[in-house]
Amino acid sequence: MQCERLKTLLREWYQEVRSFTLSPVKMMELVDRHIKHCPICQKDPDLPLELDQLREIIRVPHTVSTSQESVTEEPVYLYEEDMSAEEEEEEI
């Protein structure tokens, strides 16, 4: 990690995560926001690997892009009441 500002921020944010005043997901959002605006971070070739290691340490799942998200249908539940009504209709 080449950016001293990011190192400092990470230390501060990590302490907040450990004290439960900042969620790990929010911490990673703040990291991403910093990287978008920091030319040093944008040029750092090792940063993605270091961020993966950080995610493992603070147990944050990797973000899934919207194109990779699968759309799941809502499950249909059959209750005993519904089944008895359906069975009655079938018998008639």
N, C-alpha and C positions, 0 to 999 in steps of 0.2 A: 504494500500500500504506500503510495508516494505522497498522497495529500495529507499534510499535517492537520489541516482543519478537520478532515473526515475522521482521522484518528482520535482527535480530541472529542468530537461529537459522539463517536461510537462509545468511548469510555463513559461519557456522561449518560448517554441513553441506556447503555447496558446496566449501569447502576440503578437507573430508574426502573428498568425491567425487573431487576432482582428485588427491588423494594416494592414491586407491584403497583407502581404509580404510572407505568407506561406499558402498554401491551406490546408483545413482540411483533405483532403484525403492524402496528402503528410505527414501531421503530424502523421496520424495513421500508415503510412508506416514506419516512423522513430521510432515510439513506438514499432511496431512489430519487427523491426530490433534490437532494444535495448533488447527486451525480449528474442530473440533467443540467444543472447550472454551473458546474465546476469543470473548467477546461483541463485541469490536472487529472481529475478522476476519469474524464472521458478518454484521455490518452493512455491511461494506465492499463497495460496488457494483462496484468495479474489480478486485477480487481474482480473479475467475475468468479474466479476460483476462490478468492478470499471471501467473497460474499456467500458463496455456497457453503463454505466452512462455517461462517457466522450463522447461517440459517440452521445448520445442524446443531450448533451450540445452543442457540436460543429456541430451537424446535419450532421453526416456522416453516410451513409447507411452501414449496415453490409455487409461484403464481402460474396459473394456467391461462393462456391467452384465450380470447373469446372464440377463436376458430377451432380450438382444441376441445372446448367444452362440449360435452354430449348433452343433448336435450332428452330428459327422461319424462315419460308420461306419468301422470299421477296414478297411483295404484287404485284399483277398484276393489273395495271391500264388500264381501257378502256377509250380511248378518243373518242370524237365525230367523228374524222376523221377515227379512226380504226373501229368504229361501222358502219359507212356508207360504208366502203369498204367491211366489212363482210356482211352487208345487201345486197349489190349489188351481191356478190358472191352467196348468198342464193337464190336470185331471179332468177339467171341464170340457 
